[in-house]
Amino acid sequence: MQLDEEEPDQITWKFTTHGQYSASSAYKAQCIGAPGTTYDPLIWRAWAHGKCKLHAWLIIQNRVWTSDRLTKREWQNNGQCPLCRREDETALHLVAECRYSKRIWSMVANWVGYLHLDPRLWETTQTIKDWWETLAASAGIPKKGLRTLILLVVWEIWKEHNRRIFEHKEATTKYLIAKIKEEAATWA
């Protein structure tokens, strides 16, 4: 490097092509070497409220307070899914394996005319992330619309879960599917 005392100093930001700093490029620079995720197309680009996206981000990482996680911390819980009252509650069980949730998904599949949402056609998965990615990658329907619908249904199932625990109120599957349709119209 040749220094010239007559020439003024210049600062060049190496993380952009034009050499100018931007907050976006600084954020990307901090993430260099971090493992990639599928959360951006699965969650963050969907048409949904921020709180729904945040909830989806937590649930897809198995970070919501289901009975299995409460038990690990030795916190009080009844251990069973509040929707079906039969199985141990996990994030995967709550949104994909619970018989109440399966009925909701089946009704949603019939409502939108997209049979890949019917639980009887789902592949067996071991994690909530695998289930979500498999369901969201189904062919034949606009991806952004499908991912938004998944977010909406998961959000409404979670709200029903909380209503049963904290308010001691239960909604039938017919009521919940009506609520999902109403919210879908609002989101649209």
Backbone as a ProteinNet text record, in pm:
[ID]
protein_1_A
[PRIMARY]
MQLDEEEPDQITWKFTTHGQYSASSAYKAQCIGAPGTTYDPLIWRAWAHGKCKLHAWLIIQNRVWTSDRLTKREWQNNGQCPLCRREDETALHLVAECRYSKRIWSMVANWVGYLHLDPRLWETTQTIKDWWETLAASAGIPKKGLRTLILLVVWEIWKEHNRRIFEHKEATTKYLIAKIKEEAATWA
[TERTIARY]
85	0	90.3	58.1	135.3	55.2	110.2	42.8	85.9	-10.5	16.2	-33.4	56.4	19.3	-75.1	-77.6	-162.8	-307.1	-325.2	-457.5	-529.8	-659.2	-733.3	-762.6	-771.1	-801.7	-943.5	-963.5	-1095.7	-1123.1	-1244.9	-1286.5	-1379.8	-1348.6	-1429.1	-1484.3	-1612.3	-1680	-1674.3	-1608.1	-1584.6	-1704.4	-1811.7	-1925	-2035	-2008	-2099.2	-2019.1	-2084.4	-2014.2	-1974.2	-2053.4	-2024	-1933.5	-1898	-1805.2	-1865.6	-1998.2	-2065.4	-2128.9	-2123.3	-2183.6	-2335.7	-2397.1	-2542	-2569	-2676.5	-2712.1	-2737.4	-2797.7	-2825.4	-2696.3	-2597.1	-2470.1	-2397.1	-2410.3	-2348	-2411.7	-2544.1	-2614.5	-2570.1	-2563.1	-2519.3	-2375.8	-2291.4	-2152.3	-2145.4	-2234.8	-2237.7	-2281	-2354.9	-2407.9	-2319.1	-2205.5	-2114.3	-2070	-2083.4	-2044.4	-2154.2	-2264.5	-2375.6	-2447.8	-2500.4	-2573.3	-2698.6	-2728.7	-2847	-2973.8	-3084.3	-3213	-3314.4	-3425.4	-3535.1	-3643.9	-3614.9	-3716.6	-3762	-3673.8	-3712	-3829.5	-3818.8	-3934.9	-4051.1	-4022.4	-4128.8	-4212.5	-4146.4	-4214.6	-4215.2	-4097.7	-4085.7	-4143.8	-4154.3	-4211.8	-4360.8	-4419.9	-4563.5	-4642.2	-4767.9	-4857.1	-4920.9	-4861.7	-4915.7	-4869.3	-4937.8	-4899.7	-4766	-4693	-4562.9	-4569.5	-4673.1	-4683.6	-4705.1	-4773.6	-4793.6	-4662.6	-4585.8	-4456.7	-4360.8	-4360.3	-4273.6	-4311.9	-4442	-4488.1	-4445.4	-4460.1	-4419.8	-4270.4	-4192.1	-4047.2	-4014.2	-4086.8	-4064.4	-4108.9	-4225	-4277.8	-4197.1	-4149.2	-4073.1	-3938.2	-3893.3	-3770.3	-3799.3	-3926.5	-3970.7	-3939.4	-3970.3	-3942.2	-4068.4	-4184.1	-4306.6	-4326.6	-4402	-4417.9	-4525.8	-4487	-4571.5	-4532.3	-4613.9	-4592.3	-4456	-4407.5	-4276.8	-4165.5	-4170.8	-4068.4	-4087.5	-4212	-4238.2	-4187.8	-4207.4	-4161.9	-4010.4	-3940.4	-3793.4	-3743.8	-3818.2	-3780.1	-3842.7	-3914.4	-3982.6	-4087.1	-4154.9	-4262.7	-4395.4	-4490.1	-4618.8	-4692.5	-4746	-4830	-4897.6	-5001	-5069.2	-5013.4	-4922.4	-4855.5	-4932.3	-5062.1	-5141.8	-5179.7	-5202.8	-5248.2	-5386.1	-5405.5	-5537.1	-5642.8	-5600	-5695.8	-5757.4	-5675.4	-5727.6	-5735.1	-5660.5	-5655.8	-5618.2	-5540.2	-5501.1	-5350.6	-5283.1	-5140.8	-5057.9	-4928.7	-4836.4	-4824.3	-4817.8	-4814.4	-4671.6	-4647.1	-4524.1	-4567.7	-4475	-4509.1	-4559.2	-4491.4	-4532.5	-4670.5	-4692.3	-4823.6	-4932.8	-4907.9	-5008.9	-5057.9	-4967.3	-5009.6	-5030.7	-4976.4	-4983.4	-5033.6	-5020.9	-5054.7	-5179.3	-5220.4	-5338	-5463.1	-5553.7	-5673.2	-5759.9	-5764.6	-5838	-5773.5	-5641.8	-5569.7	-5583.3	-5578.5	-5595	-5732.6	-5835.7	-5969.2	-5970.9	-5903.1	-5895.4	-5825	-5710.5	-5636.7	-5719.1	-5792.7	-5877.7	-5987.1	-6046.5	-6150.1	-6090.9	-5970.1	-5902.9	-5875.1	-5829	-5801	-5927.2	-6039.8	-6166.3	-6209.8	-6192	-6232.2	-6155.8	-6022.5	-5943.5	-5928.6	-5974.4	-5966.5	-5824.8	-5744.7	-5605.8	-5580.8	-5586	-5581.9	-5448.5	-5340.1	-5211.3	-5211.7	-5308.9	-5321.6	-5394.9	-5450.7	-5522.2	-5421.7	-5433.4	-5337.1	-5321.8	-5424.3	-5413.6	-5309.6	-5271.1	-5173	-5033.4	-5016.4	-4887.4	-4786.3	-4661.6	-4551.6	-4525.3	-4476	-4439.4	-4310.7	-4310.8	-4192.2	-4159.6	-4035.9	-3989.5	-3985.8	-3979.9	-3971.5	-4074	-4105	-4198.7	-4142.2	-4011.8	-3947.4	-3961.2	-3937.7	-3952.6	-4096.5	-4191.1	-4332	-4365.6	-4324.4	-4355.8	-4294.4	-4167.2	-4099.2	-4163.6	-4199.9	-4263.5	-4399.6	-4478.5	-4611	-4601.2	-4507.9	-4494.2	-4433.5	-4369.4	-4304.9	-4395.4	-4518.5	-4611	-4630.4	-4636.6	-4650.5	-4797.1	-4820.3	-4954	-5034.7	-4977.1	-5046.7	-4944.5	-4986	-4890	-4821.3	-4689.8	-4610.8	-4641.8	-4645.2	-4666.5	-4805.5	-4904.4	-5039.4	-5047.5	-4982.9	-4982	-4912.7	-4798.2	-4722.1	-4798.1	-4871.2	-4954	-5067.7	-5128	-5236.6	-5185.8	-5068.5	-5010.2	-4990.2	-4934.5	-4915.7	-5047.9	-5149.8	-5280.5	-5338.9	-5336.1	-5394.5	-5317.6	-5185.9	-5103.6	-5131.9	-5144.2	-5173.5	-5307.7	-5410.3	-5543.2	-5546.8	-5473.6	-5464.5	-5397.1	-5291.7	-5222.7	-5314.8	-5393.4	-5486.6	-5592.9	-5639.4	-5735.6	-5670.9	-5547.4	-5468.8	-5466.9	-5433.2	-5424.9	-5561.5	-5664.7	-5800.4	-5841.5	-5808.3	-5844.7	-5767.4	-5642.9	-5560	-5592.2	-5597.7	-5606.9	-5748.5	-5838.2	-5975.3	-6073.6	-6028.5	-6111.9	-6234.8	-6215.4	-6321.1	-6275.3	-6369.8	-6338.1	-6420.8	-6356.1	-6425.4	-6432.4	-6543.6	-6556.8	-6472.3	-6450.3	-6374.6	-6449.9	-6582.6	-6662.3	-6644.6	-6643.2	-6622.9	-6483.4	-6382.8	-6245.4	-6223.9	-6282.8	-6266.6	-6337.1	-6448.7	-6516.4	-6427.6	-6359.8	-6267.1	-6149.3	-6099.1	-5988.8	-6033.1	-6152.9	-6204.1	-6220.6	-6270	-6288	-6153.1	-6055.5	-5921.1	-5857.2	-5877.5	-5820.6	-5875	-6002.9	-6064.1	-6003.8	-5980.6	-5918.9	-5775.1	-5699.5	-5560.3	-5552.8	-5649.1	-5646.9	-5671.7
-116	0	123.3	212.9	337.1	450.5	515.4	625.7	757.9	843.8	975.4	1079.9	1161.7	1260.7	1366.1	1388.3	1489.6	1441	1312.7	1254.2	1235.2	1274.9	1254.2	1105.2	1067.1	927.7	893.6	766.7	717.3	589	577.9	455.4	381.5	255.1	172.7	54.4	33.3	-79	-198.3	-304	-416.6	-510.5	-488.9	-580.6	-534.6	-428.3	-385.9	-363	-373.2	-355.1	-210.5	-116.7	24.9	83.8	5.2	50.5	136.5	153.5	234.3	143.8	188.1	113.8	114.1	1	-6.1	-100.5	-75.2	-160.4	-303.8	-317	-450	-527.2	-462.2	-531.4	-564.1	-479.2	-507.2	-629.2	-639.8	-755.9	-882.6	-875.8	-992.1	-1030.2	-930.4	-957.1	-1031.7	-999.8	-1067.9	-1213.4	-1242.7	-1378	-1464.6	-1413.1	-1492.2	-1614.6	-1729.8	-1854.2	-1917.6	-1847.7	-1904.9	-2007.4	-2112.4	-2211.2	-2149.8	-2186.9	-2135.6	-2198.4	-2127.7	-2180.2	-2163	-2229.2	-2215.5	-2125.1	-2056.4	-1974.8	-1857.2	-1801.6	-1684.4	-1715.3	-1814.1	-1840.9	-1906.9	-1986.7	-2056.4	-1962.8	-1867.7	-1785.4	-1637.3	-1581.5	-1435.7	-1372.8	-1446.1	-1389.1	-1413.6	-1483.9	-1512.5	-1385.4	-1382.9	-1270.5	-1296.9	-1244.1	-1266.5	-1155.2	-1143.2	-1045.9	-1086.6	-988.1	-1013.3	-1111.1	-1101.1	-1191.1	-1335.5	-1354.9	-1490.1	-1545.8	-1460.6	-1503.3	-1536.6	-1454.1	-1481.1	-1612.4	-1634.6	-1760.7	-1879.1	-1865	-1972.4	-1999.7	-1894.2	-1908.5	-1984.3	-1954.9	-2025.3	-2171	-2193.1	-2329.4	-2419.7	-2364.5	-2445.9	-2487.9	-2412.8	-2449.2	-2527.2	-2561.3	-2632.9	-2553.2	-2424.7	-2335.8	-2277.5	-2334.1	-2289	-2371.8	-2316.3	-2381.7	-2489	-2602.8	-2721.2	-2803.6	-2901	-2979.2	-3046.9	-3094.7	-3161.9	-3067.3	-2942.8	-2844.6	-2798.3	-2785.7	-2747.6	-2855.6	-2981.3	-3092.9	-3094	-3065.2	-3061.1	-2958.4	-2851.1	-2747.1	-2771.3	-2882.2	-2920	-2816.2	-2760.6	-2666.1	-2742.4	-2692.1	-2758.6	-2761.2	-2875.8	-2893.7	-3028.5	-3051.2	-3180.5	-3283.2	-3243.9	-3338	-3375	-3363.2	-3404.6	-3285.7	-3317.1	-3216.1	-3166.8	-3035.4	-2984.1	-2996.8	-3028.5	-3041.8	-3181.4	-3283.6	-3420.3	-3491	-3444.2	-3500.9	-3649.3	-3690.4	-3832.1	-3851.2	-3766.3	-3785.1	-3681.7	-3711.6	-3613.7	-3498.5	-3379.2	-3260.9	-3223.6	-3218	-3164.2	-3066.4	-2989.5	-2896.6	-2972.2	-3080.7	-3160.4	-3220.1	-3274.8	-3332.8	-3226.6	-3111	-3006.1	-2963.6	-2942.5	-2889.3	-2995.8	-3116.1	-3212.9	-3351.9	-3391.4	-3528.8	-3542.3	-3435.6	-3436.7	-3463.3	-3543.3	-3575.6	-3452	-3358.2	-3233	-3153	-3138.2	-3063.8	-3130.8	-3262	-3334.1	-3307.4	-3301.2	-3269.2	-3128.5	-3035.5	-2898.5	-2899.3	-2966.7	-2971.4	-3036.4	-3140.1	-3207.2	-3112.6	-3037.5	-2941.3	-2827.8	-2784.3	-2681.1	-2734.7	-2860	-2921.4	-2923.9	-2960.2	-2962	-2821.2	-2726.2	-2587.6	-2526.5	-2542.7	-2481.3	-2571.7	-2697.2	-2789.7	-2836.1	-2841.2	-2883.6	-3005.3	-3121.8	-3247	-3274.8	-3209.8	-3232.9	-3183.2	-3101.2	-3056.3	-3157.4	-3260.6	-3364	-3451.7	-3463.3	-3539.5	-3686.1	-3742.2	-3883	-3902.1	-3793.7	-3801.4	-3755.9	-3716.2	-3665.6	-3776.2	-3742.4	-3832.5	-3824.5	-3932.8	-3932	-3852.6	-3762.2	-3680.8	-3690.3	-3659.8	-3669.8	-3536.1	-3426.5	-3294.8	-3200.6	-3096.1	-2995.1	-2925.9	-2903.3	-2837.8	-2922.9	-3053.5	-3143.6	-3144.2	-3150.9	-3150.1	-3022.6	-2907.6	-2777.7	-2766.2	-2803.4	-2793.1	-2884.6	-3005.4	-3100.2	-3047.7	-2999.7	-2948.7	-2824.2	-2734.9	-2609.4	-2628.3	-2742.6	-2766.9	-2841	-2866	-2937.5	-2861.7	-2935.6	-2875.5	-2851.5	-2761.3	-2742.2	-2630	-2553.7	-2441.1	-2329.6	-2204.9	-2094.9	-2103.2	-2102.2	-2123.7	-2021.5	-1894.4	-1790.4	-1804.3	-1835.6	-1856.1	-1977.7	-2086.6	-2208	-2183.2	-2117.8	-2092	-1997.8	-1904.8	-1815.6	-1893.1	-1983.3	-2065.6	-2154.9	-2212.7	-2295.4	-2211.4	-2092.1	-2001	-1971	-1941.7	-1907.9	-2023.9	-2142.8	-2259.1	-2290.5	-2288.5	-2314.2	-2209.1	-2082.9	-1974.2	-1995.7	-2032.1	-2053.3	-2176.1	-2280.7	-2398.4	-2358.9	-2278.7	-2233.3	-2148.6	-2060.1	-1977.9	-2064.1	-2168.2	-2260	-2334.6	-2376.1	-2440.3	-2349.6	-2222.8	-2128.7	-2098.2	-2090.5	-2066	-2178.7	-2300.3	-2413.2	-2413.8	-2373.1	-2374.3	-2256	-2135.8	-2016.3	-1964.9	-1989.8	-1941.3	-2053.1	-2176.9	-2295.3	-2296.9	-2255.5	-2256.8	-2344	-2413.8	-2501.7	-2465.1	-2465.4	-2441.3	-2572.7	-2593.4	-2712.1	-2692.5	-2801.1	-2789.8	-2701.7	-2710.3	-2627.6	-2479.4	-2445.5	-2305.8	-2259.2	-2342.1	-2302.7	-2287.7	-2375.7	-2362.6	-2235.3	-2199.5	-2073.7	-1955.4	-1963.6	-1858.4	-1848.2	-1961.5	-1963.4	-1898.1	-1929.9	-1869.5	-1718.7	-1677.4	-1535	-1462.8	-1521.1	-1461.2	-1459.4	-1564.6	-1569.7	-1455.2	-1427.3	-1315.3	-1182.7	-1171	-1048.2	-1033.7	-1141.4	-1137.4	-1105.7	-1156.7	-1133.2	-985.8
0	0	0	-83.8	-96.5	-31.7	68.7	135.9	73.1	57.8	0.8	100.4	152.4	252.6	196.9	69.7	7.1	-9.6	-18.8	-42.1	91.6	103	228.7	249.8	377.3	411.1	367.9	331.2	293.5	369.9	415.2	482.8	387.9	365.5	276.6	355.8	344.7	411	317.4	358.4	267.8	251.5	328.2	321.2	225.5	148.7	43.2	-83.8	-197.1	-324.8	-347	-295.1	-315.9	-207.3	-105.1	-2.9	106.3	105.1	206	311.1	435.9	547	536.5	574.6	592.2	709.2	780.7	894.4	848	731.8	676.8	652.7	595.6	568.4	698.6	800	930	994.2	983.4	1037.3	965.2	832.8	755.1	789.1	815.9	852.9	986	1078.6	1207.6	1193.6	1090.2	1070.7	982.3	938.3	855	934.1	875.4	940.5	1023.6	1045.2	1121.1	1034.1	1095.1	1014.6	953.7	833	764.9	820	807	851.7	739.5	755.8	660.3	716.4	827.2	892.7	808	728.3	650	558	469.4	383.7	458.4	561.1	633.5	719.2	782.6	881.7	846.4	830.9	825.9	700	590.9	467.8	452.4	545.9	538.3	569.6	524.4	554.4	690.3	794.1	928.7	1020.3	1132.1	1233.7	1295.1	1343.3	1404.6	1520.3	1603.8	1718.7	1673.4	1562.4	1509.6	1455.5	1388.5	1335.8	1449.3	1552.9	1667.2	1733.7	1749.1	1807.7	1720.3	1589.9	1498.5	1510.3	1520.7	1535.3	1663.5	1771.2	1897.8	1888.9	1831.9	1829.4	1735.4	1625.2	1530.1	1588.7	1690.4	1760.8	1889.3	1910.9	2030	2157	2154	2266.9	2329.8	2302.6	2367.8	2494.2	2588.1	2717.4	2712.8	2658	2660.6	2782.8	2817.2	2939.2	2944.5	2832.7	2833.8	2876.8	2832.3	2871.2	3015.1	3058.5	3197.3	3293.2	3254.6	3337.2	3351.4	3243	3248.8	3349.7	3368.1	3464.4	3601.7	3612.7	3736.8	3776.7	3676.3	3700.1	3698.2	3771	3783.2	3649.7	3617.2	3498.5	3510.9	3431.4	3440.3	3342.8	3254.9	3165.4	3040.9	3045.6	2930.8	2843.9	2719.1	2623.4	2666.7	2678.4	2717.9	2608.2	2486.9	2377	2370.3	2387	2377.4	2512.1	2609.3	2744.6	2746	2648.8	2640.8	2636.1	2560.4	2533.9	2608.9	2622	2677.3	2578.9	2632.4	2547.2	2508.6	2378.2	2320.1	2211.1	2161.4	2053.4	1930.5	1894.7	1778.9	1801.1	1920.5	1949.4	1939	1998.9	2005	1866.9	1772.1	1641.9	1534.5	1553.4	1443.8	1482	1607	1642.8	1729.6	1791.4	1878.2	1794.3	1845.8	1766.4	1742.3	1837.3	1817.4	1703.9	1708.6	1604.6	1468.5	1466.3	1339.4	1278.7	1364.2	1313.1	1253	1319.2	1266.9	1131.8	1122.6	996.3	885.5	920.1	821	771.7	862.3	824.4	739.6	772.7	693.1	553.1	543.3	412.4	326.3	386.1	312.3	273.7	363	338.4	222.1	220.2	113.8	-8.1	3.1	-110.1	-139	-36.8	-53.6	34.2	-27.1	47.5	116.8	74.7	141.8	286.1	322	460.5	547.7	485.8	560.6	634.8	766.5	846.6	805.7	743.9	701.1	591.7	524.1	416	457.9	582.7	628.6	648.7	622.1	653.9	804	861	1002	1019.4	1116	1144	1292.4	1324.9	1463.1	1534.8	1458.4	1521.2	1459.9	1533.3	1484.5	1360.9	1359.1	1245.4	1119	1131.8	1016.3	966.5	1059.7	1021	945.8	999.4	940.6	801.5	788.8	658.9	555.2	595.8	503.7	457.1	550.1	515.4	427.9	460.1	385.5	247.8	224.3	95.3	-2.5	35.9	-51.8	-181.6	-289	-422.2	-456.2	-549.7	-603.6	-541.9	-452.6	-391.4	-372.9	-386.1	-368	-231.4	-232.8	-111.3	-2.3	-37.4	63.3	125.6	44.9	96.2	187	147.2	228.8	361.8	357.6	480.7	573.7	516.5	597.1	661.5	586.7	640.5	753.7	738	844.2	969.7	951.4	1065.3	1135.6	1057.2	1112.9	1192.3	1136.2	1204	1332.4	1325.1	1444.5	1551.1	1510.9	1603.9	1673.2	1596.2	1654.8	1744.1	1710	1797	1928.6	1920.5	2041.7	2129.6	2067.2	2143.6	2211.6	2143	2204.4	2320.9	2302.6	2409.2	2532.2	2512.2	2623.8	2684.7	2601.2	2651.3	2746.4	2712.2	2797.1	2928.5	2924.1	3045	3136.6	3081.5	3163.9	3186.1	3092.3	3107	3139.3	3128.7	3153.7	3063.7	2938.1	2837.1	2721.6	2660.7	2548.5	2427.2	2312	2185.3	2108.6	2042.6	1958.1	1832.8	1759.9	1635.5	1535.3	1535	1443.5	1475.3	1602.8	1641.1	1600.5	1626.7	1596	1445.9	1365.4	1220	1172.1	1233.6	1198.9	1235.1	1347.2	1390.2	1293.2	1247.5	1151.1	1019.9	974	850.7	866.6	981.9	1009.4	1011.4	1077.4	1082.4	944.4	866.9	730.1	646.6	660.1	586.7	633.3	762.3	815.9	765.7	767.8	723.2	574.6	497.6	352.7	324
[MASK]
++++++++++++++++++++++++++++++++++++++++++++++++++++++++++++++++++++++++++++++++++++++++++++++++++++++++++++++++++++++++++++++++++++++++++++++++++++++++++++++++++++++++++++++++++++++++++++

